[in-house]
């Protein structure tokens, strides 16, 4: 199974930072994504950073990279996980929303099971965080028409790993404890999903 780890946004993406400018989403996305990829590789899994570049790579190009592999090797033999941090408000002031969430495309798709497995791992590794969810269809994931979720051929999920616009949560997100907890959420969630395929 090929595991594409997408680290969302680049150093040239406008905004995408905490109100005090200390938390840069592209930077922490990459720290977490690289750690997740390395940990998966250490488990003997075929994990790859989708965007090794520091600059922002268009969503169309990200999808092209995933889909080019899927067309050769089969979409059933790959998954994609996109790692982000959340924000609320206009970016100039601290706000109150907090917590972790996961997104899939609209409808009952192959990504739902992957989202469930990562959410189960979040309940363990991010137990101090609020787990945000949309439960109307019986599972935790929010369903959205995000470009990456809609246009990748293989199952794809997107995680929002806390709010950089919540002052208390933002300061925690910059700690080693948070980075490791978020990384392990993804590693254990992905490993758990692969076990369901056996």
Biotite code that builds the C-alpha atoms (Angstrom):
import biotite.structure as struc

atoms = struc.array([
    struc.Atom([0.000, 0.000, 0.000], chain_id="A", res_id=1, res_name="UNK", atom_name="CA", element="C"),
    struc.Atom([1.370, 3.402, -1.005], chain_id="A", res_id=2, res_name="UNK", atom_name="CA", element="C"),
    struc.Atom([0.715, 6.030, 1.665], chain_id="A", res_id=3, res_name="UNK", atom_name="CA", element="C"),
    struc.Atom([0.867, 9.635, 0.465], chain_id="A", res_id=4, res_name="UNK", atom_name="CA", element="C"),
    struc.Atom([1.318, 12.151, 3.276], chain_id="A", res_id=5, res_name="UNK", atom_name="CA", element="C"),
    struc.Atom([0.349, 15.670, 2.212], chain_id="A", res_id=6, res_name="UNK", atom_name="CA", element="C"),
    struc.Atom([1.513, 18.580, 4.327], chain_id="A", res_id=7, res_name="UNK", atom_name="CA", element="C"),
    struc.Atom([-0.865, 21.287, 3.151], chain_id="A", res_id=8, res_name="UNK", atom_name="CA", element="C"),
    struc.Atom([0.168, 24.853, 2.180], chain_id="A", res_id=9, res_name="UNK", atom_name="CA", element="C"),
    struc.Atom([3.614, 26.339, 1.647], chain_id="A", res_id=10, res_name="UNK", atom_name="CA", element="C"),
    struc.Atom([5.814, 29.087, 3.000], chain_id="A", res_id=11, res_name="UNK", atom_name="CA", element="C"),
    struc.Atom([4.417, 31.476, 0.378], chain_id="A", res_id=12, res_name="UNK", atom_name="CA", element="C"),
    struc.Atom([0.730, 30.815, 1.213], chain_id="A", res_id=13, res_name="UNK", atom_name="CA", element="C"),
    struc.Atom([-0.953, 34.003, 2.436], chain_id="A", res_id=14, res_name="UNK", atom_name="CA", element="C"),
    struc.Atom([-2.281, 33.962, 5.997], chain_id="A", res_id=15, res_name="UNK", atom_name="CA", element="C"),
    struc.Atom([-2.198, 30.482, 7.573], chain_id="A", res_id=16, res_name="UNK", atom_name="CA", element="C"),
    struc.Atom([-0.605, 31.678, 10.817], chain_id="A", res_id=17, res_name="UNK", atom_name="CA", element="C"),
    struc.Atom([-1.564, 32.457, 14.387], chain_id="A", res_id=18, res_name="UNK", atom_name="CA", element="C"),
    struc.Atom([-2.647, 36.016, 15.278], chain_id="A", res_id=19, res_name="UNK", atom_name="CA", element="C"),
    struc.Atom([0.737, 36.637, 16.939], chain_id="A", res_id=20, res_name="UNK", atom_name="CA", element="C"),
    struc.Atom([2.621, 35.254, 13.934], chain_id="A", res_id=21, res_name="UNK", atom_name="CA", element="C"),
    struc.Atom([4.494, 32.620, 15.956], chain_id="A", res_id=22, res_name="UNK", atom_name="CA", element="C"),
    struc.Atom([2.675, 29.604, 14.524], chain_id="A", res_id=23, res_name="UNK", atom_name="CA", element="C"),
    struc.Atom([3.175, 29.195, 10.773], chain_id="A", res_id=24, res_name="UNK", atom_name="CA", element="C"),
    struc.Atom([0.929, 26.451, 9.465], chain_id="A", res_id=25, res_name="UNK", atom_name="CA", element="C"),
    struc.Atom([3.185, 25.408, 6.579], chain_id="A", res_id=26, res_name="UNK", atom_name="CA", element="C"),
    struc.Atom([6.100, 24.938, 8.989], chain_id="A", res_id=27, res_name="UNK", atom_name="CA", element="C"),
    struc.Atom([4.284, 22.788, 11.529], chain_id="A", res_id=28, res_name="UNK", atom_name="CA", element="C"),
    struc.Atom([2.446, 20.860, 8.813], chain_id="A", res_id=29, res_name="UNK", atom_name="CA", element="C"),
    struc.Atom([5.837, 19.830, 7.489], chain_id="A", res_id=30, res_name="UNK", atom_name="CA", element="C"),
    struc.Atom([7.252, 18.906, 10.874], chain_id="A", res_id=31, res_name="UNK", atom_name="CA", element="C"),
    struc.Atom([4.312, 16.593, 11.521], chain_id="A", res_id=32, res_name="UNK", atom_name="CA", element="C"),
    struc.Atom([4.161, 15.211, 7.968], chain_id="A", res_id=33, res_name="UNK", atom_name="CA", element="C"),
    struc.Atom([7.865, 14.381, 7.908], chain_id="A", res_id=34, res_name="UNK", atom_name="CA", element="C"),
    struc.Atom([7.640, 12.687, 11.280], chain_id="A", res_id=35, res_name="UNK", atom_name="CA", element="C"),
    struc.Atom([4.585, 10.660, 10.235], chain_id="A", res_id=36, res_name="UNK", atom_name="CA", element="C"),
    struc.Atom([6.312, 9.591, 7.019], chain_id="A", res_id=37, res_name="UNK", atom_name="CA", element="C"),
    struc.Atom([9.502, 8.578, 8.845], chain_id="A", res_id=38, res_name="UNK", atom_name="CA", element="C"),
    struc.Atom([7.590, 6.607, 11.475], chain_id="A", res_id=39, res_name="UNK", atom_name="CA", element="C"),
    struc.Atom([5.574, 4.760, 8.835], chain_id="A", res_id=40, res_name="UNK", atom_name="CA", element="C"),
    struc.Atom([8.730, 3.964, 6.899], chain_id="A", res_id=41, res_name="UNK", atom_name="CA", element="C"),
    struc.Atom([10.324, 2.643, 10.110], chain_id="A", res_id=42, res_name="UNK", atom_name="CA", element="C"),
    struc.Atom([7.386, 0.233, 10.317], chain_id="A", res_id=43, res_name="UNK", atom_name="CA", element="C"),
    struc.Atom([8.292, -1.015, 6.840], chain_id="A", res_id=44, res_name="UNK", atom_name="CA", element="C"),
    struc.Atom([5.427, 0.789, 5.112], chain_id="A", res_id=45, res_name="UNK", atom_name="CA", element="C"),
    struc.Atom([5.650, 2.515, 1.736], chain_id="A", res_id=46, res_name="UNK", atom_name="CA", element="C"),
    struc.Atom([5.055, 6.103, 2.860], chain_id="A", res_id=47, res_name="UNK", atom_name="CA", element="C"),
    struc.Atom([6.019, 9.167, 0.841], chain_id="A", res_id=48, res_name="UNK", atom_name="CA", element="C"),
    struc.Atom([5.765, 12.917, 1.300], chain_id="A", res_id=49, res_name="UNK", atom_name="CA", element="C"),
    struc.Atom([3.466, 14.190, -1.407], chain_id="A", res_id=50, res_name="UNK", atom_name="CA", element="C"),
    struc.Atom([4.997, 17.670, -1.282], chain_id="A", res_id=51, res_name="UNK", atom_name="CA", element="C"),
    struc.Atom([8.684, 17.687, -0.328], chain_id="A", res_id=52, res_name="UNK", atom_name="CA", element="C"),
    struc.Atom([8.946, 21.296, -1.520], chain_id="A", res_id=53, res_name="UNK", atom_name="CA", element="C"),
    struc.Atom([8.746, 24.225, 0.907], chain_id="A", res_id=54, res_name="UNK", atom_name="CA", element="C"),
    struc.Atom([6.688, 26.360, -1.479], chain_id="A", res_id=55, res_name="UNK", atom_name="CA", element="C"),
    struc.Atom([2.987, 25.866, -1.975], chain_id="A", res_id=56, res_name="UNK", atom_name="CA", element="C"),
    struc.Atom([2.136, 23.300, -4.633], chain_id="A", res_id=57, res_name="UNK", atom_name="CA", element="C"),
    struc.Atom([-1.254, 23.665, -6.291], chain_id="A", res_id=58, res_name="UNK", atom_name="CA", element="C"),
    struc.Atom([-4.059, 21.306, -5.369], chain_id="A", res_id=59, res_name="UNK", atom_name="CA", element="C"),
    struc.Atom([-4.276, 20.229, -9.003], chain_id="A", res_id=60, res_name="UNK", atom_name="CA", element="C"),
    struc.Atom([-0.596, 19.245, -8.985], chain_id="A", res_id=61, res_name="UNK", atom_name="CA", element="C"),
    struc.Atom([-0.974, 17.388, -5.684], chain_id="A", res_id=62, res_name="UNK", atom_name="CA", element="C"),
    struc.Atom([-3.841, 15.389, -7.150], chain_id="A", res_id=63, res_name="UNK", atom_name="CA", element="C"),
    struc.Atom([-1.886, 14.791, -10.354], chain_id="A", res_id=64, res_name="UNK", atom_name="CA", element="C"),
    struc.Atom([0.979, 13.276, -8.349], chain_id="A", res_id=65, res_name="UNK", atom_name="CA", element="C"),
    struc.Atom([-1.330, 10.915, -6.463], chain_id="A", res_id=66, res_name="UNK", atom_name="CA", element="C"),
    struc.Atom([-3.394, 9.974, -9.497], chain_id="A", res_id=67, res_name="UNK", atom_name="CA", element="C"),
    struc.Atom([-0.384, 9.328, -11.730], chain_id="A", res_id=68, res_name="UNK", atom_name="CA", element="C"),
    struc.Atom([0.732, 6.674, -9.256], chain_id="A", res_id=69, res_name="UNK", atom_name="CA", element="C"),
    struc.Atom([-2.804, 5.267, -8.937], chain_id="A", res_id=70, res_name="UNK", atom_name="CA", element="C"),
    struc.Atom([-3.260, 4.932, -12.687], chain_id="A", res_id=71, res_name="UNK", atom_name="CA", element="C"),
    struc.Atom([-0.153, 2.759, -12.920], chain_id="A", res_id=72, res_name="UNK", atom_name="CA", element="C"),
    struc.Atom([-0.469, 0.778, -9.690], chain_id="A", res_id=73, res_name="UNK", atom_name="CA", element="C"),
    struc.Atom([-4.194, 0.805, -8.924], chain_id="A", res_id=74, res_name="UNK", atom_name="CA", element="C"),
    struc.Atom([-6.229, 3.244, -6.837], chain_id="A", res_id=75, res_name="UNK", atom_name="CA", element="C"),
    struc.Atom([-7.062, 0.444, -4.401], chain_id="A", res_id=76, res_name="UNK", atom_name="CA", element="C"),
    struc.Atom([-3.356, 0.251, -3.543], chain_id="A", res_id=77, res_name="UNK", atom_name="CA", element="C"),
    struc.Atom([-2.969, 3.795, -2.209], chain_id="A", res_id=78, res_name="UNK", atom_name="CA", element="C"),
    struc.Atom([-4.306, 6.217, 0.368], chain_id="A", res_id=79, res_name="UNK", atom_name="CA", element="C"),
    struc.Atom([-3.689, 9.926, 0.906], chain_id="A", res_id=80, res_name="UNK", atom_name="CA", element="C"),
    struc.Atom([-3.714, 11.783, 4.222], chain_id="A", res_id=81, res_name="UNK", atom_name="CA", element="C"),
    struc.Atom([-3.517, 15.589, 4.220], chain_id="A", res_id=82, res_name="UNK", atom_name="CA", element="C"),
    struc.Atom([-2.300, 17.224, 7.452], chain_id="A", res_id=83, res_name="UNK", atom_name="CA", element="C"),
    struc.Atom([-3.465, 20.717, 8.442], chain_id="A", res_id=84, res_name="UNK", atom_name="CA", element="C"),
    struc.Atom([-4.113, 23.001, 11.393], chain_id="A", res_id=85, res_name="UNK", atom_name="CA", element="C"),
    struc.Atom([-7.389, 24.845, 11.783], chain_id="A", res_id=86, res_name="UNK", atom_name="CA", element="C"),
    struc.Atom([-8.283, 28.525, 12.106], chain_id="A", res_id=87, res_name="UNK", atom_name="CA", element="C"),
    struc.Atom([-11.311, 30.631, 12.925], chain_id="A", res_id=88, res_name="UNK", atom_name="CA", element="C"),
    struc.Atom([-12.048, 34.313, 12.486], chain_id="A", res_id=89, res_name="UNK", atom_name="CA", element="C"),
    struc.Atom([-10.193, 36.891, 10.439], chain_id="A", res_id=90, res_name="UNK", atom_name="CA", element="C"),
    struc.Atom([-6.734, 35.902, 11.688], chain_id="A", res_id=91, res_name="UNK", atom_name="CA", element="C"),
    struc.Atom([-6.021, 39.120, 13.559], chain_id="A", res_id=92, res_name="UNK", atom_name="CA", element="C"),
    struc.Atom([-7.411, 38.147, 16.975], chain_id="A", res_id=93, res_name="UNK", atom_name="CA", element="C"),
    struc.Atom([-7.502, 35.053, 19.176], chain_id="A", res_id=94, res_name="UNK", atom_name="CA", element="C"),
    struc.Atom([-10.792, 33.137, 19.059], chain_id="A", res_id=95, res_name="UNK", atom_name="CA", element="C"),
    struc.Atom([-12.372, 30.397, 21.160], chain_id="A", res_id=96, res_name="UNK", atom_name="CA", element="C"),
    struc.Atom([-12.972, 27.383, 18.834], chain_id="A", res_id=97, res_name="UNK", atom_name="CA", element="C"),
    struc.Atom([-10.640, 24.475, 19.573], chain_id="A", res_id=98, res_name="UNK", atom_name="CA", element="C"),
    struc.Atom([-10.182, 20.796, 18.894], chain_id="A", res_id=99, res_name="UNK", atom_name="CA", element="C"),
    struc.Atom([-9.303, 18.123, 16.347], chain_id="A", res_id=100, res_name="UNK", atom_name="CA", element="C"),
    struc.Atom([-11.338, 17.042, 13.308], chain_id="A", res_id=101, res_name="UNK", atom_name="CA", element="C"),
    struc.Atom([-11.166, 14.912, 10.180], chain_id="A", res_id=102, res_name="UNK", atom_name="CA", element="C"),
    struc.Atom([-12.765, 15.331, 6.753], chain_id="A", res_id=103, res_name="UNK", atom_name="CA", element="C"),
    struc.Atom([-13.769, 13.072, 3.884], chain_id="A", res_id=104, res_name="UNK", atom_name="CA", element="C"),
    struc.Atom([-15.533, 13.747, 0.603], chain_id="A", res_id=105, res_name="UNK", atom_name="CA", element="C"),
    struc.Atom([-19.320, 13.723, 0.512], chain_id="A", res_id=106, res_name="UNK", atom_name="CA", element="C"),
    struc.Atom([-21.126, 10.392, 0.691], chain_id="A", res_id=107, res_name="UNK", atom_name="CA", element="C"),
    struc.Atom([-20.288, 6.896, 1.800], chain_id="A", res_id=108, res_name="UNK", atom_name="CA", element="C"),
    struc.Atom([-16.788, 6.331, 0.430], chain_id="A", res_id=109, res_name="UNK", atom_name="CA", element="C"),
    struc.Atom([-13.747, 4.153, 1.003], chain_id="A", res_id=110, res_name="UNK", atom_name="CA", element="C"),
    struc.Atom([-12.195, 7.064, 2.916], chain_id="A", res_id=111, res_name="UNK", atom_name="CA", element="C"),
    struc.Atom([-14.763, 6.745, 5.722], chain_id="A", res_id=112, res_name="UNK", atom_name="CA", element="C"),
    struc.Atom([-13.073, 3.696, 7.218], chain_id="A", res_id=113, res_name="UNK", atom_name="CA", element="C"),
    struc.Atom([-9.683, 5.405, 7.088], chain_id="A", res_id=114, res_name="UNK", atom_name="CA", element="C"),
    struc.Atom([-11.180, 8.440, 8.846], chain_id="A", res_id=115, res_name="UNK", atom_name="CA", element="C"),
    struc.Atom([-12.683, 6.211, 11.543], chain_id="A", res_id=116, res_name="UNK", atom_name="CA", element="C"),
    struc.Atom([-9.333, 4.563, 12.231], chain_id="A", res_id=117, res_name="UNK", atom_name="CA", element="C"),
    struc.Atom([-7.485, 7.873, 12.508], chain_id="A", res_id=118, res_name="UNK", atom_name="CA", element="C"),
    struc.Atom([-10.219, 9.273, 14.752], chain_id="A", res_id=119, res_name="UNK", atom_name="CA", element="C"),
    struc.Atom([-9.928, 6.236, 17.021], chain_id="A", res_id=120, res_name="UNK", atom_name="CA", element="C"),
    struc.Atom([-6.205, 6.908, 17.324], chain_id="A", res_id=121, res_name="UNK", atom_name="CA", element="C"),
    struc.Atom([-6.908, 10.588, 18.038], chain_id="A", res_id=122, res_name="UNK", atom_name="CA", element="C"),
    struc.Atom([-9.106, 9.567, 20.968], chain_id="A", res_id=123, res_name="UNK", atom_name="CA", element="C"),
    struc.Atom([-6.030, 7.851, 22.445], chain_id="A", res_id=124, res_name="UNK", atom_name="CA", element="C"),
    struc.Atom([-3.183, 10.204, 21.555], chain_id="A", res_id=125, res_name="UNK", atom_name="CA", element="C"),
    struc.Atom([-5.089, 13.498, 21.711], chain_id="A", res_id=126, res_name="UNK", atom_name="CA", element="C"),
    struc.Atom([-7.287, 12.703, 24.702], chain_id="A", res_id=127, res_name="UNK", atom_name="CA", element="C"),
    struc.Atom([-6.801, 16.198, 26.135], chain_id="A", res_id=128, res_name="UNK", atom_name="CA", element="C"),
    struc.Atom([-8.270, 17.783, 22.987], chain_id="A", res_id=129, res_name="UNK", atom_name="CA", element="C"),
    struc.Atom([-11.887, 18.154, 22.023], chain_id="A", res_id=130, res_name="UNK", atom_name="CA", element="C"),
    struc.Atom([-12.693, 15.751, 19.175], chain_id="A", res_id=131, res_name="UNK", atom_name="CA", element="C"),
    struc.Atom([-14.995, 17.652, 16.860], chain_id="A", res_id=132, res_name="UNK", atom_name="CA", element="C"),
    struc.Atom([-17.318, 15.662, 14.628], chain_id="A", res_id=133, res_name="UNK", atom_name="CA", element="C"),
    struc.Atom([-20.408, 15.612, 12.455], chain_id="A", res_id=134, res_name="UNK", atom_name="CA", element="C"),
    struc.Atom([-22.346, 12.552, 13.583], chain_id="A", res_id=135, res_name="UNK", atom_name="CA", element="C"),
    struc.Atom([-25.546, 12.737, 11.504], chain_id="A", res_id=136, res_name="UNK", atom_name="CA", element="C"),
    struc.Atom([-24.506, 9.766, 9.340], chain_id="A", res_id=137, res_name="UNK", atom_name="CA", element="C"),
    struc.Atom([-23.159, 7.724, 12.242], chain_id="A", res_id=138, res_name="UNK", atom_name="CA", element="C"),
    struc.Atom([-19.452, 8.557, 12.016], chain_id="A", res_id=139, res_name="UNK", atom_name="CA", element="C"),
    struc.Atom([-17.203, 11.383, 13.175], chain_id="A", res_id=140, res_name="UNK", atom_name="CA", element="C"),
    struc.Atom([-15.900, 12.774, 9.903], chain_id="A", res_id=141, res_name="UNK", atom_name="CA", element="C"),
    struc.Atom([-17.109, 16.003, 8.376], chain_id="A", res_id=142, res_name="UNK", atom_name="CA", element="C"),
    struc.Atom([-18.016, 15.621, 4.721], chain_id="A", res_id=143, res_name="UNK", atom_name="CA", element="C"),
    struc.Atom([-16.816, 18.440, 2.483], chain_id="A", res_id=144, res_name="UNK", atom_name="CA", element="C"),
    struc.Atom([-16.107, 19.064, -1.169], chain_id="A", res_id=145, res_name="UNK", atom_name="CA", element="C"),
    struc.Atom([-12.456, 19.957, -0.615], chain_id="A", res_id=146, res_name="UNK", atom_name="CA", element="C"),
    struc.Atom([-10.530, 19.694, -3.883], chain_id="A", res_id=147, res_name="UNK", atom_name="CA", element="C"),
    struc.Atom([-8.009, 17.096, -2.717], chain_id="A", res_id=148, res_name="UNK", atom_name="CA", element="C"),
    struc.Atom([-10.737, 14.892, -1.255], chain_id="A", res_id=149, res_name="UNK", atom_name="CA", element="C"),
    struc.Atom([-12.808, 15.017, -4.441], chain_id="A", res_id=150, res_name="UNK", atom_name="CA", element="C"),
    struc.Atom([-10.109, 14.678, -7.064], chain_id="A", res_id=151, res_name="UNK", atom_name="CA", element="C"),
    struc.Atom([-7.764, 11.977, -5.782], chain_id="A", res_id=152, res_name="UNK", atom_name="CA", element="C"),
    struc.Atom([-8.553, 8.550, -7.193], chain_id="A", res_id=153, res_name="UNK", atom_name="CA", element="C"),
    struc.Atom([-7.626, 6.743, -3.964], chain_id="A", res_id=154, res_name="UNK", atom_name="CA", element="C"),
    struc.Atom([-9.217, 7.159, -0.506], chain_id="A", res_id=155, res_name="UNK", atom_name="CA", element="C"),
    struc.Atom([-8.191, 10.541, 0.906], chain_id="A", res_id=156, res_name="UNK", atom_name="CA", element="C"),
    struc.Atom([-8.806, 12.240, 4.250], chain_id="A", res_id=157, res_name="UNK", atom_name="CA", element="C"),
    struc.Atom([-7.836, 15.637, 5.639], chain_id="A", res_id=158, res_name="UNK", atom_name="CA", element="C"),
    struc.Atom([-7.083, 16.262, 9.311], chain_id="A", res_id=159, res_name="UNK", atom_name="CA", element="C"),
    struc.Atom([-7.299, 19.569, 11.185], chain_id="A", res_id=160, res_name="UNK", atom_name="CA", element="C"),
    struc.Atom([-5.048, 19.135, 14.201], chain_id="A", res_id=161, res_name="UNK", atom_name="CA", element="C"),
    struc.Atom([-6.119, 21.938, 16.499], chain_id="A", res_id=162, res_name="UNK", atom_name="CA", element="C"),
    struc.Atom([-6.724, 25.666, 16.129], chain_id="A", res_id=163, res_name="UNK", atom_name="CA", element="C"),
    struc.Atom([-3.822, 28.040, 15.645], chain_id="A", res_id=164, res_name="UNK", atom_name="CA", element="C"),
    struc.Atom([-6.291, 30.858, 16.381], chain_id="A", res_id=165, res_name="UNK", atom_name="CA", element="C"),
    struc.Atom([-7.015, 29.596, 19.904], chain_id="A", res_id=166, res_name="UNK", atom_name="CA", element="C"),
    struc.Atom([-4.259, 31.058, 22.083], chain_id="A", res_id=167, res_name="UNK", atom_name="CA", element="C"),
    struc.Atom([-3.997, 28.221, 24.599], chain_id="A", res_id=168, res_name="UNK", atom_name="CA", element="C"),
    struc.Atom([-4.250, 25.487, 21.999], chain_id="A", res_id=169, res_name="UNK", atom_name="CA", element="C"),
    struc.Atom([-1.827, 27.260, 19.663], chain_id="A", res_id=170, res_name="UNK", atom_name="CA", element="C"),
    struc.Atom([0.879, 27.450, 22.313], chain_id="A", res_id=171, res_name="UNK", atom_name="CA", element="C"),
    struc.Atom([0.448, 23.742, 23.044], chain_id="A", res_id=172, res_name="UNK", atom_name="CA", element="C"),
    struc.Atom([0.587, 22.847, 19.338], chain_id="A", res_id=173, res_name="UNK", atom_name="CA", element="C"),
    struc.Atom([4.136, 24.185, 19.153], chain_id="A", res_id=174, res_name="UNK", atom_name="CA", element="C"),
    struc.Atom([5.396, 21.780, 21.845], chain_id="A", res_id=175, res_name="UNK", atom_name="CA", element="C"),
    struc.Atom([7.170, 18.482, 21.285], chain_id="A", res_id=176, res_name="UNK", atom_name="CA", element="C"),
    struc.Atom([4.366, 16.744, 23.194], chain_id="A", res_id=177, res_name="UNK", atom_name="CA", element="C"),
    struc.Atom([1.772, 17.997, 20.735], chain_id="A", res_id=178, res_name="UNK", atom_name="CA", element="C"),
    struc.Atom([3.836, 17.250, 17.635], chain_id="A", res_id=179, res_name="UNK", atom_name="CA", element="C"),
    struc.Atom([4.510, 13.694, 18.772], chain_id="A", res_id=180, res_name="UNK", atom_name="CA", element="C"),
    struc.Atom([0.880, 13.130, 19.790], chain_id="A", res_id=181, res_name="UNK", atom_name="CA", element="C"),
    struc.Atom([-0.402, 14.376, 16.439], chain_id="A", res_id=182, res_name="UNK", atom_name="CA", element="C"),
    struc.Atom([2.159, 12.298, 14.558], chain_id="A", res_id=183, res_name="UNK", atom_name="CA", element="C"),
    struc.Atom([1.266, 9.143, 16.484], chain_id="A", res_id=184, res_name="UNK", atom_name="CA", element="C"),
    struc.Atom([-2.435, 9.774, 15.844], chain_id="A", res_id=185, res_name="UNK", atom_name="CA", element="C"),
    struc.Atom([-1.750, 9.526, 12.126], chain_id="A", res_id=186, res_name="UNK", atom_name="CA", element="C"),
    struc.Atom([0.716, 6.646, 12.352], chain_id="A", res_id=187, res_name="UNK", atom_name="CA", element="C"),
    struc.Atom([-1.480, 4.453, 14.539], chain_id="A", res_id=188, res_name="UNK", atom_name="CA", element="C"),
    struc.Atom([-4.604, 5.408, 12.613], chain_id="A", res_id=189, res_name="UNK", atom_name="CA", element="C"),
    struc.Atom([-3.070, 4.501, 9.270], chain_id="A", res_id=190, res_name="UNK", atom_name="CA", element="C"),
    struc.Atom([-1.568, 1.284, 10.643], chain_id="A", res_id=191, res_name="UNK", atom_name="CA", element="C"),
    struc.Atom([-4.948, 0.374, 12.117], chain_id="A", res_id=192, res_name="UNK", atom_name="CA", element="C"),
    struc.Atom([-6.636, 0.998, 8.786], chain_id="A", res_id=193, res_name="UNK", atom_name="CA", element="C"),
    struc.Atom([-4.187, -1.262, 6.986], chain_id="A", res_id=194, res_name="UNK", atom_name="CA", element="C"),
    struc.Atom([-5.008, -4.036, 9.433], chain_id="A", res_id=195, res_name="UNK", atom_name="CA", element="C"),
    struc.Atom([-8.669, -3.792, 8.442], chain_id="A", res_id=196, res_name="UNK", atom_name="CA", element="C"),
    struc.Atom([-7.681, -4.591, 4.855], chain_id="A", res_id=197, res_name="UNK", atom_name="CA", element="C"),
    struc.Atom([-6.028, -7.898, 5.693], chain_id="A", res_id=198, res_name="UNK", atom_name="CA", element="C"),
])
